[in-house]
Amino acid sequence: MRITVDPRDHYTILHLRGEFDTFYCGPFMKEVDSLIEAGVAHVVLNMRMVKFINSTALGAILRASKSLRAHDGRLAISRPSSFSRTVMERVGIERIVPVFDTDEAAGEHVAAGGEPGPTTQGDVLAEDEASILFTLVDQERIEHFVPLDERTEKTANPLHGHAFGTSWRGIGRMSGLDVEGVRFTWSGGATGLSPFEMAQMLAISTELRVKFRLPLLRPGHCEALVTVDEIEERPDGVKIGTSFGEIDEKTRNAVQQYAEDMAFLKSELRQATENA
């Protein structure tokens, strides 16, 4: 990522260009600290050319905002790319750092000592929903609940639409993720199973192979072997809690970093909501 400094009369714009990920958090914070040392209190982040941003970078933005506030300054974001805007709206970062469509509007806001707009009611930073593919390690168990003739005729790849054939996969919606395991909901797809039958199929101690993508991290799926340790029947399906079994170290480290980042974001956003 490249950072270009654009001084104005009452504030400074930092133009960010490229991918704002964990590697660039250090250089970003050094740039903010150098501005503070130079007496700059109000900063605007122009994110028009930011193609990617992850949860660690969002945490760095919140830290920068706190540093500037400690010196009677303010931070605002201007012209975020569609990707950046989607991510920031998803986590509710505008509760602390306001977002504007132009540099001028953002600059006027920070120069006037403005505060973020009113916060929305409800949970802070709701868990991100993402697709999760899963299959049972015990193939005989799949045959018992989803016979071969039914899965061949009815079951299609939930991501691409083509048939899985004999290799059955279910698709759920991720509802939680941390270093211990992953949680998701499943409506049964095209199986025709009732919530009771789904709960029987994915009973406690059942081993699953799962494939998922880490929210706010780079594209690319992670794979792991998990064991079901919680299951809850619902009118529209089941909610499953699992613990990781086999998982490569790179994936585990990425999950741990994600969990730490999201815990920090939740804490910061909750404090902002309580103090609003």
C-alpha positions in Angstrom: 0.0 0.0 0.0 1.2 3.5 -0.8 0.5 6.5 1.5 0.6 10.0 0.0 0.4 13.1 2.4 -1.7 16.0 1.2 -1.6 18.9 3.6 -4.5 21.4 3.7 -5.1 24.5 5.7 -6.8 23.0 8.7 -6.4 19.2 8.1 -4.2 16.7 6.3 -5.4 14.1 3.8 -3.7 10.7 3.7 -4.3 9.1 0.3 -4.2 5.3 0.7 -3.6 3.2 -2.4 -3.5 -0.6 -2.8 -4.2 -3.3 -0.3 -4.5 -2.3 3.4 -3.7 -5.4 5.3 -1.8 -6.5 8.4 1.6 -5.8 6.8 0.9 -2.1 6.3 -0.6 -1.4 9.7 2.8 -0.5 11.2 3.7 2.0 8.4 0.2 3.5 8.6 0.5 4.1 12.4 4.0 5.6 12.0 2.6 8.0 9.4 -0.2 9.1 11.8 2.2 9.4 14.7 4.6 11.6 12.6 1.7 13.9 11.8 0.8 14.2 15.4 4.4 15.0 16.3 4.3 17.7 13.6 1.3 19.3 15.2 -1.3 17.9 12.8 -4.5 17.1 14.8 -7.1 16.5 12.1 -6.7 13.8 9.4 -8.8 12.5 6.5 -8.2 9.1 5.1 -9.0 9.0 1.3 -9.7 5.4 0.6 -10.8 5.6 -3.0 -8.0 3.5 -4.2 -8.0 0.9 -1.4 -8.7 -2.4 -3.2 -8.7 -4.6 0.0 -8.9 -4.0 3.7 -8.9 -6.6 6.5 -9.9 -6.6 10.1 -6.4 -5.8 11.4 -6.4 -2.7 9.3 -9.8 -1.6 10.6 -8.3 -2.0 14.1 -5.4 0.3 13.0 -7.9 2.9 11.8 -9.6 2.8 15.2 -6.3 3.1 17.0 -5.4 6.1 14.8 -8.7 7.8 15.7 -8.0 7.3 19.5 -4.4 8.7 19.1 -5.7 11.8 17.3 -8.5 12.3 19.9 -5.9 12.1 22.6 -4.3 15.2 21.0 -7.6 17.0 20.5 -7.8 15.9 16.9 -10.3 14.0 14.8 -10.2 11.3 12.0 -12.6 10.9 9.1 -12.7 8.7 6.0 -13.5 10.0 2.5 -14.5 8.4 -0.8 -14.0 4.7 0.2 -13.9 2.2 -2.5 -17.0 -0.1 -2.9 -15.1 -2.9 -1.2 -13.9 -0.8 1.7 -17.4 0.8 2.1 -19.0 -2.6 2.3 -16.6 -3.9 4.9 -16.9 -0.8 7.0 -20.7 -0.8 6.9 -20.6 -4.4 7.8 -18.8 -3.8 11.1 -20.2 -0.4 11.8 -16.9 1.5 11.9 -18.7 4.8 11.2 -19.9 4.8 14.8 -16.4 6.0 15.6 -14.9 7.2 12.4 -17.4 9.1 10.2 -17.4 8.4 6.4 -18.0 11.0 3.7 -18.3 11.1 0.0 -15.8 14.0 -0.6 -12.5 15.1 0.9 -13.9 18.5 1.5 -16.9 17.3 3.6 -14.6 15.1 5.6 -12.1 17.9 6.1 -14.8 20.4 7.2 -16.1 17.8 9.7 -12.8 17.1 11.4 -11.7 20.7 11.4 -14.9 21.6 13.2 -14.3 19.0 15.8 -17.3 16.9 14.6 -18.5 13.7 16.1 -19.7 10.5 14.4 -23.4 10.4 13.6 -26.0 8.7 15.8 -25.4 5.0 16.3 -28.0 2.4 15.3 -29.7 0.3 17.9 -29.2 -3.4 18.3 -26.2 -5.7 18.6 -22.7 -4.3 18.0 -20.9 -5.9 15.1 -23.2 -8.8 14.4 -21.4 -11.9 13.3 -20.7 -11.9 9.6 -22.6 -14.5 7.6 -20.6 -16.5 5.1 -21.0 -19.7 3.2 -19.6 -22.9 4.7 -19.5 -26.2 2.8 -19.5 -29.4 4.9 -19.6 -33.1 4.4 -19.6 -36.0 6.9 -16.5 -38.1 7.2 -18.7 -41.2 7.7 -20.0 -41.8 4.1 -22.3 -44.5 5.3 -24.1 -42.0 7.5 -24.7 -39.8 4.5 -26.1 -42.7 2.6 -28.5 -43.4 5.5 -29.9 -39.8 5.5 -29.4 -38.8 1.9 -29.5 -41.8 -0.4 -27.4 -41.9 -3.5 -30.2 -41.7 -6.0 -31.6 -38.6 -4.3 -28.3 -36.8 -4.0 -27.5 -37.5 -7.7 -30.8 -36.2 -8.9 -31.5 -33.3 -6.5 -28.3 -32.1 -5.0 -26.4 -29.4 -6.9 -23.2 -27.6 -6.0 -24.4 -24.7 -3.8 -21.7 -22.4 -5.1 -21.6 -23.2 -8.8 -24.9 -24.9 -9.5 -23.5 -28.1 -11.1 -24.2 -31.6 -9.7 -22.0 -33.0 -7.0 -22.9 -36.6 -8.1 -22.0 -39.1 -5.4 -19.9 -36.6 -3.4 -22.5 -34.9 -1.3 -21.9 -31.5 0.3 -24.2 -29.4 2.4 -24.0 -25.6 2.6 -24.6 -23.6 5.7 -24.3 -20.0 6.9 -21.4 -19.2 9.2 -22.6 -17.6 12.4 -19.4 -17.6 14.5 -15.7 -18.3 14.2 -12.8 -18.4 16.7 -9.7 -20.3 17.3 -11.7 -23.1 19.0 -14.1 -23.8 16.2 -16.8 -22.7 13.8 -20.5 -22.3 14.2 -23.1 -22.3 11.4 -26.8 -22.8 10.6 -28.2 -25.3 8.0 -31.6 -25.3 6.5 -31.3 -28.8 5.0 -30.9 -27.6 1.4 -32.6 -29.9 -1.1 -32.4 -33.0 1.2 -36.0 -32.7 2.4 -34.9 -33.6 5.9 -36.8 -32.2 8.9 -34.9 -30.3 11.7 -35.1 -33.5 13.8 -33.6 -35.6 11.0 -30.9 -32.9 10.4 -30.0 -33.0 14.1 -29.8 -36.8 13.9 -27.6 -36.6 10.8 -25.2 -34.1 12.5 -25.4 -35.5 16.0 -22.9 -34.6 18.7 -19.4 -36.2 18.1 -20.0 -36.4 14.3 -16.9 -35.5 12.3 -17.2 -33.1 9.4 -14.9 -31.8 6.8 -15.6 -28.1 6.3 -14.6 -25.5 3.8 -15.1 -21.8 4.5 -13.7 -18.4 3.8 -12.5 -16.1 6.6 -14.6 -12.9 6.6 -12.6 -9.7 5.9 -9.6 -11.7 4.9 -8.2 -12.4 1.5 -10.2 -14.5 -1.0 -9.5 -18.2 -0.7 -11.1 -21.0 1.2 -9.8 -22.7 4.4 -10.4 -26.4 5.1 -10.5 -28.2 8.4 -11.7 -31.4 10.1 -14.2 -30.5 12.9 -16.3 -32.4 15.5 -19.9 -31.4 16.3 -20.2 -30.5 20.0 -23.4 -28.5 20.0 -26.6 -28.8 18.0 -29.9 -26.9 18.3 -33.1 -27.7 16.4 -34.9 -24.7 14.9 -38.1 -24.3 13.0 -36.2 -23.7 9.8 -33.2 -26.0 10.3 -30.4 -26.5 12.8 -27.7 -24.5 14.5 -24.3 -26.4 14.7 -21.3 -25.7 17.0 -18.1 -27.5 16.2 -14.5 -27.6 17.5 -11.4 -27.9 15.3 -9.7 -31.2 14.9 -7.3 -31.3 12.0 -6.4 -27.8 10.8 -3.1 -26.6 9.3 -1.1 -24.1 11.2 -1.5 -21.3 8.6 -5.2 -21.5 8.8 -5.3 -21.7 12.6 -3.0 -18.6 12.8 -5.3 -16.8 10.4 -8.4 -17.7 12.4 -6.7 -16.6 15.6 -5.7 -13.3 14.1 -9.3 -12.8 12.8 -10.7 -13.6 16.2 -8.4 -11.2 18.0 -9.1 -8.4 15.5 -12.9 -8.8 15.8 -12.7 -8.9 19.6 -10.9 -5.6 19.5 -13.4 -4.1 17.0 -16.3 -5.3 19.1 -14.8 -3.7 22.2 -14.1 -0.4 20.6 -17.5 -0.2 18.9 -19.4 -1.2 22.1 -17.6 1.5 24.0 -18.5 4.0 21.3 -22.2 2.9 21.5 -22.3 3.1 25.3 -20.6 6.6 25.3 -22.8 8.0 22.6 
